Amino acid sequence: MSQIAAIQMASGPNVNSNLIEAARLIDDAAKAGAQMIVLPENFAFLGQSEADKFAHVEEDGHGVMQDFLAEEARKHGVWLVGGTVPMQGHDKKRVRQVCLLLNDKGERVARYDKIHLFDVHIAATAENYNESETIEPGNEVVVVHTPFGKMGIAICYDLRFPELFRRMLDEGVEIIALPSAFTAITGKAHWESLVRARAIENLVYFIAADQGGYHINGRETHGDSMIVDPWGQILDRLPSGSGFIMADIDHKHVSKVRSNFPATNHRRISCNLSDSEL
């Protein structure tokens, strides 16, 4: 058994304030016994506009946010899924939305660049999102060995694309971490259904760490961070506000569930898309 935590925040445009809050919540989760902690998308910075992130773009391997993640993982002796960090990409006019996985020594184990970008108009609230204007998409699926099982990483809008998680399944995924900043209106409609569906159809543990609350830029995020087991049962959740949730997970339980209910072995349609097709 391992204890995994997910942190929920309502981040704003002040990086230092966000890092202080993240450090407080990481400390709380670590003291409660968490061995791995998942931070939400945009944990360190959520600006007034999408373009504001350019003032905080980091080079790969260097920067305030990356240093913070390494120090927190090392200080508390925990594995840390580092929400997202804006990093330089190939396109100078856009950044990469990057999630880092660090081990309990503060060493980077994996990097995932967000593949699916949120270009959406929400008519009910007149909200407009066009991430592709400022974010350059990644094209690599990430599944990595951890002490807790083989873990895949996805970010927010990726949740709506089941073929991504089928690719992870082909690589033996047992746990999926999803840092997110789901909008309030789409979250109310779809968040729980999508999180539980991804866990059920792939028979995995799913750790969904969401932004939750009202933000200085006027945006409201859904919250309801949750940890779901391979049978779709919600082990812990936080409907609103800042805080953390935690649950025991056991990668041997994944094997047991898949053995008793071998749906993942009954697939007849492949989702092995090439990188250029993502």
C-alpha positions in Angstrom: 0.0 0.0 0.0 1.1 3.6 -0.8 -0.5 6.8 0.2 -1.1 9.3 -2.7 -2.3 12.8 -2.3 -3.8 15.4 -4.6 -3.7 19.1 -3.9 -6.4 21.6 -4.7 -5.7 25.4 -5.0 -7.1 28.6 -6.4 -3.9 30.1 -7.9 -3.5 33.7 -9.0 -0.9 35.9 -10.8 1.5 36.2 -7.9 4.0 33.4 -8.2 5.5 33.8 -4.8 2.1 33.7 -3.1 1.1 30.6 -5.0 4.4 28.8 -4.1 3.9 29.7 -0.4 0.4 28.1 -0.6 1.6 25.1 -2.5 4.4 24.6 0.0 2.0 24.7 2.9 -0.3 22.1 1.3 2.6 19.9 0.4 3.8 20.0 3.9 0.4 19.1 5.2 0.0 16.2 2.9 3.5 14.9 3.6 2.9 15.1 7.4 -0.3 13.1 6.9 1.8 10.3 5.3 1.6 11.0 1.6 4.4 9.3 -0.4 3.4 10.9 -3.7 1.7 14.3 -4.2 0.0 15.7 -7.3 -0.3 19.4 -7.8 -2.9 21.0 -10.1 -2.4 22.7 -13.4 -1.1 26.3 -13.2 -0.3 25.7 -9.5 2.4 28.5 -9.5 0.8 31.0 -11.9 -2.6 31.8 -13.2 -2.5 35.2 -14.9 -5.0 37.8 -15.8 -4.7 36.7 -19.5 -3.1 33.7 -21.3 -0.3 36.0 -22.6 0.8 36.8 -19.0 2.6 33.4 -18.8 5.3 34.7 -21.1 6.8 36.7 -18.3 7.4 33.5 -16.3 8.6 31.1 -19.0 11.4 28.8 -17.8 14.2 27.0 -19.7 14.1 23.3 -19.4 16.0 22.5 -16.2 16.2 26.0 -14.8 13.8 28.3 -13.1 11.9 29.3 -10.0 9.1 26.8 -10.4 11.3 23.9 -11.3 13.7 24.7 -8.4 10.7 24.8 -6.0 9.4 21.4 -7.1 12.9 19.8 -6.7 13.4 21.4 -3.3 9.9 20.4 -2.0 10.3 16.8 -3.2 13.8 16.5 -1.6 12.8 18.2 1.6 9.8 16.1 2.3 11.1 12.9 0.7 8.1 12.5 -1.6 7.5 11.9 -5.2 5.9 15.0 -6.7 3.8 15.5 -9.8 4.5 19.1 -10.5 1.3 20.5 -11.9 2.4 22.5 -14.9 5.2 24.9 -15.6 5.4 27.2 -18.7 8.6 26.2 -20.6 10.3 27.3 -23.7 9.3 25.4 -26.8 10.3 25.3 -30.4 8.0 28.1 -31.4 9.2 31.4 -29.9 5.7 32.8 -30.0 4.3 30.0 -27.8 5.3 28.0 -24.7 5.0 24.4 -23.6 2.6 23.5 -20.8 4.8 21.0 -19.0 4.2 18.6 -16.1 7.3 17.3 -14.3 7.6 14.2 -12.2 10.3 14.3 -9.5 11.4 11.5 -7.2 11.9 11.7 -3.5 15.4 12.9 -4.0 14.2 15.9 -6.0 15.5 14.4 -9.3 13.5 14.7 -12.4 12.1 11.4 -13.6 9.8 12.4 -16.4 8.4 15.3 -18.4 5.1 15.5 -20.1 4.1 18.3 -22.5 0.3 18.9 -22.8 -1.0 17.4 -26.1 -4.6 18.6 -26.3 -5.2 22.3 -26.2 -8.4 24.0 -24.9 -9.7 26.1 -27.7 -13.3 26.4 -26.6 -16.2 29.0 -26.4 -18.5 28.4 -23.5 -21.8 30.1 -24.6 -23.5 29.9 -21.2 -20.9 32.2 -19.6 -19.4 33.9 -22.7 -16.0 32.5 -21.7 -13.5 32.1 -24.5 -10.3 30.0 -24.4 -7.8 29.6 -27.1 -4.8 27.9 -25.6 -3.3 27.2 -29.1 -2.5 30.9 -29.5 0.0 30.8 -26.6 0.8 27.1 -26.1 2.6 24.8 -28.4 1.3 21.2 -28.1 3.4 18.2 -27.2 3.3 14.9 -29.0 4.7 12.2 -26.7 2.7 9.9 -24.4 4.4 9.5 -21.0 4.3 6.4 -18.9 7.1 5.8 -16.3 8.0 3.3 -13.6 7.5 4.5 -10.1 7.5 2.7 -6.7 3.7 2.9 -6.8 3.3 1.3 -10.2 3.6 2.3 -13.8 2.3 5.9 -14.0 1.0 7.9 -16.9 0.7 11.7 -16.9 -2.0 13.8 -18.6 -3.1 17.4 -18.2 -6.7 18.9 -17.9 -8.3 18.9 -21.4 -6.5 15.6 -22.2 -9.1 14.0 -20.1 -11.6 14.2 -22.9 -9.6 12.1 -25.3 -9.8 8.4 -24.4 -7.4 7.3 -27.1 -4.5 9.0 -25.2 -5.2 6.8 -22.2 -5.5 3.7 -24.4 -2.0 4.5 -25.6 -0.9 4.5 -21.9 -2.6 1.2 -21.4 -0.6 -0.3 -24.2 2.5 0.7 -22.2 1.2 -1.0 -19.0 -0.1 2.0 -17.1 -1.5 1.3 -13.6 -1.9 4.8 -12.2 -2.7 8.1 -14.0 -2.1 11.6 -12.6 -4.0 14.5 -14.1 -3.2 18.1 -13.0 -6.1 20.2 -14.1 -7.8 23.6 -14.1 -11.3 22.6 -15.3 -13.8 25.5 -15.7 -16.7 25.6 -13.3 -19.4 25.0 -16.0 -17.7 22.2 -17.8 -16.6 20.6 -14.6 -20.1 20.6 -13.2 -21.3 18.9 -16.4 -18.5 16.4 -17.1 -15.7 16.3 -14.6 -16.7 13.4 -12.4 -18.1 11.4 -15.3 -14.9 11.7 -17.3 -12.5 11.0 -14.4 -14.4 7.9 -13.3 -14.8 6.7 -16.9 -11.0 6.9 -17.6 -10.4 4.9 -14.4 -13.0 2.3 -15.2 -12.3 1.8 -18.9 -8.5 1.4 -18.3 -8.8 -0.3 -14.8 -6.4 2.1 -13.3 -6.1 4.4 -10.2 -6.8 8.0 -11.3 -5.5 10.9 -9.3 -7.1 14.2 -10.5 -5.8 17.4 -8.9 -7.9 20.4 -9.9 -7.9 24.1 -9.4 -10.9 25.0 -7.4 -12.4 28.4 -6.6 -12.6 32.0 -7.7 -9.5 33.5 -9.3 -8.3 37.1 -9.6 -8.8 37.1 -13.3 -12.5 36.5 -12.8 -12.4 32.8 -13.7 -14.0 30.1 -11.6 -12.6 26.6 -11.6 -14.5 23.5 -10.7 -12.4 21.9 -7.9 -13.7 18.5 -6.8 -10.3 16.9 -6.9 -10.6 13.2 -6.5 -8.8 9.9 -6.3 -10.6 7.0 -8.1 -9.8 3.3 -7.9 -9.8 0.8 -10.9 -13.4 -0.1 -10.2 -14.5 3.5 -10.5 -15.0 4.0 -6.7 -14.1 7.5 -5.4 -11.7 7.0 -2.6 -11.5 10.6 -1.6 -12.6 14.0 -3.0 -12.5 17.7 -2.1 -15.6 19.5 -3.5 -14.3 23.0 -3.0 -11.6 25.2 -1.4 -7.9 24.7 -0.9 -6.6 21.6 0.7 -5.6 18.0 -0.1 -7.1 14.6 -0.4 -5.4 11.3 0.1 -6.0 7.6 -0.4 -4.2 4.3 -0.2 -3.4 2.7 -3.5 -1.9 -0.7 -4.3 -0.6 -1.6 -7.8 -1.2 -5.2 -7.0 -4.9 -4.4 -6.7 -4.8 -3.3 -10.4 -3.6 -6.7 -11.4 -6.2 -8.4 -9.3 -9.0 -6.4 -10.8 -7.8 -6.9 -14.3 -7.5 -10.6 -13.6 -11.0 -10.9 -12.3 -12.5 -8.6 -14.9 -10.2 -8.8 -17.9 -11.9 -6.2 -20.1 -8.6 -4.6 -21.1 -7.7 -7.9 -22.8 -10.9 -8.0 -24.8 -10.0 -5.0 -27.0 -10.5 -5.4 -30.8 -9.7 -1.9 -32.0 -6.2 -0.5 -31.7 -5.5 3.1 -30.8 -1.8 3.0 -31.6 -1.6 6.3 -33.4 1.7 7.7 -34.5 3.0 10.9 -32.9 2.2 12.9 -36.0 -1.5 11.9 -35.7 -1.9 13.1 -32.1 
